[in-house]
Amino acid sequence: PHRDGSVVCACLSAELNPDAPDVILAGTGPDIVRWGKTFAGQKDFVPTFMKRATNAWQYVGRYRVAQVTAEPDEISRWESVSGRKGGIAMVLYLEGNNDGRT
């Protein structure tokens, strides 16, 4: 989700991101890539939620992007881990700040 050009929270599924919330495997769609890059450029921590079931989201803390890569070797490694072949544009490594401050 985003507002006024910024990512305002992260809503992740373990099915697509097996190491979430620590690692996000951003897909290849143009909007996904755009917002992945936007999130990577932000300094603020955002509320982060994990999907636990249909319409069931669990708050897991506040996170921001610490590092991002689109290196083919790194993407290939995460494709192997996740089972997602050819569907990852970038890997975002997150850091948490669960004390509630930005």
C-alpha positions in Angstrom: 0.0 0.0 0.0 1.1 3.5 -0.8 0.0 7.1 -0.5 1.3 10.4 -1.9 4.2 8.6 -3.5 5.4 6.7 -0.4 5.0 3.1 0.7 2.9 3.3 3.9 3.0 -0.3 5.0 4.2 -3.7 3.9 1.7 -6.6 3.5 3.6 -9.8 2.9 2.8 -13.5 2.4 5.1 -16.3 3.4 4.0 -18.1 0.2 5.8 -15.6 -2.0 8.3 -14.4 0.6 9.4 -17.4 2.7 11.9 -15.3 4.8 9.5 -12.4 5.3 9.5 -10.0 7.0 13.3 -10.0 6.9 13.5 -10.5 3.1 11.0 -9.4 0.4 11.2 -11.0 -3.0 9.7 -8.2 -5.3 8.0 -9.5 -8.4 8.5 -8.3 -12.0 5.3 -6.3 -12.7 5.9 -2.7 -13.5 3.9 -1.4 -10.4 5.7 -3.9 -8.1 9.1 -2.8 -9.3 8.2 0.8 -9.0 7.0 0.5 -5.4 9.8 -1.8 -4.5 12.3 0.9 -5.6 10.3 3.5 -3.8 10.3 1.5 -0.6 14.0 0.9 -1.0 14.6 4.7 -1.2 12.7 5.5 2.0 14.3 6.0 5.4 11.2 5.6 7.5 10.1 2.4 9.1 6.6 1.2 8.1 4.1 -1.0 9.8 4.5 -4.5 8.4 1.9 -7.3 8.3 2.1 -11.0 7.4 -0.8 -12.8 5.8 -1.9 -15.7 8.0 -5.1 -16.7 6.1 -7.6 -15.2 3.8 -8.4 -11.7 5.1 -6.3 -12.4 8.2 -3.2 -10.2 8.7 -0.8 -10.2 11.7 1.2 -7.1 12.6 4.8 -8.1 13.0 6.5 -4.7 13.7 8.0 -1.8 11.8 10.5 -2.4 9.1 12.5 -0.5 6.4 14.8 -1.6 3.6 18.4 -1.9 4.7 19.7 -3.2 1.4 18.4 -4.0 -2.1 19.9 -6.0 -4.9 18.9 -7.0 -8.4 22.1 -9.0 -8.9 21.3 -12.1 -11.1 23.2 -14.5 -8.8 21.3 -13.3 -5.7 18.0 -13.4 -7.5 18.8 -17.0 -8.7 19.6 -18.0 -5.1 16.3 -16.7 -3.8 14.4 -18.3 -6.8 15.8 -21.6 -5.6 14.9 -21.0 -2.0 11.3 -19.8 -2.8 10.5 -21.9 -5.8 9.7 -18.8 -7.8 11.4 -19.1 -11.2 11.7 -16.0 -13.3 9.4 -13.9 -11.2 11.7 -11.9 -8.9 13.0 -8.5 -10.0 14.8 -7.5 -6.8 15.5 -8.7 -3.3 14.9 -6.3 -0.4 16.6 -7.0 2.9 14.7 -5.4 5.7 15.7 -4.2 9.2 13.2 -4.0 12.0 12.5 -1.3 14.6 10.0 -2.7 16.9 10.2 0.0 19.5 7.6 2.1 17.7 9.8 5.0 16.7 10.6 6.0 13.0 
